[in-house]
Amino acid sequence: MAQRALITGITGQDGAYLAALLLDKGYDVHGLVRWDAVDGAVRLRALGVEDKVTLHWGDLADPLALAQLITRIQPNEIYNLAALTDVAVSFATPAAAVGACALGALHVLEAARLHAPSARVYQASSSEMFGTAPPPQDEDTPMHPASPYGAAKLAAYWLARTYRDAYGMHASNGILFNHESPLRGEGFVTKKIARGAAAIAVGAQTCLTLGNLDAQRDWGHARDYAAGMWAMVQQDAPGDYVLATGKAHTVREAAERALARVGIDLIWEGRGVEEVGRCRASGAVRVRVDPALFRPKEVPALLGNAAKARRALCWAPQVTFAALIDEMVDAERACFT
Ligand code: G4F
């Protein structure tokens, strides 16, 4: 009999890649779709799996509906990926962030405990939980979240550990560093940069406006990270694992790489909010800083050490930063042709 998986957040980037991976492995894949999703299946469609999964209306804010669903489908594995994932937005809507990320995780864990106690649970934890802790960060690094999102994710991380320790549940935390792809949501910086570069290349936009150019992130490909999620859940014992590439790059470098992909070689001038990136050939300003895009508190540098995952899960990221940005820019360019 096929293994059955329930993915909350199946319509997001990670949910789509995970659904495709599980289908490849022969799983019966079910997903939770929120009542207000406009076209929830767009990413599943992009990966050609829309018709191969079973979608259910639901909401992590509705524990009764979640409990009914879990009772009915009796999943062997539950991947809790649903959240309010935009860090900047979490400052504007902190209660929504805590509701979706922390209370939502609690509802999943409690529904699993009561209605499918042998199901294995994956909790999507985040490197944002490390916050201002200096890099490199691993599973033993003390966590100092710097956003409502990071703090809410930390609560969910501890709830998963608590349910594991108190009730013997197979609940694991994947502490994932930034992971991107052409399916990335529009609020995130790599997508904005990739789209901006593609738009500049065809003259649909003249300049990319960004916030903190100095922020460093450890960016990998979401497809690689979905494989890591699955591997955690297959372990005999539950645990917590960092997934990261071990290489950090600045937002400035991401913009440089994306614009280079469309033939624009940047030179940087000025400092702070006056800094601009100019096209070396034409002198045109292609990157500017807008302080309105700064966050109330920034996480300056995330750089993960995934040694534990490499050792225990035999997991290794396959896609480099350069290849990732190139793939994203190429995908955006295809939208303009
Ligand atoms: O792409 P971002 O919005 O991702 P962020 O905040 O690192 O969060 C992402 O990764 C986390 C894992 O660490 C996830 F948990 C979370 O759900 C999400 O997937 O921003 C990356 C960096 C930040 O330092 C931000 O200040 O880019 C900086 N940045 C500079 N200009 C910008 C912009 N970010 C956005 N979104 N838009 C800008 O214009």
Boltz pocket constraint, residues with backbone or C-beta under 6 A from the ligand:
constraints:
  - pocket:
      binder: B
      contacts: [[A, 84], [A, 85], [A, 86], [A, 87], [A, 88], [A, 125], [A, 126], [A, 127], [A, 128], [A, 176], [A, 177], [A, 178], [A, 179], [A, 187], [A, 188], [A, 189], [A, 190], [A, 192], [A, 209], [A, 210], [A, 211], [A, 212], [A, 213], [A, 215], [A, 216], [A, 217], [A, 251], [A, 293], [A, 295], [A, 298], [A, 299], [A, 302]]
      max_distance: 6.0
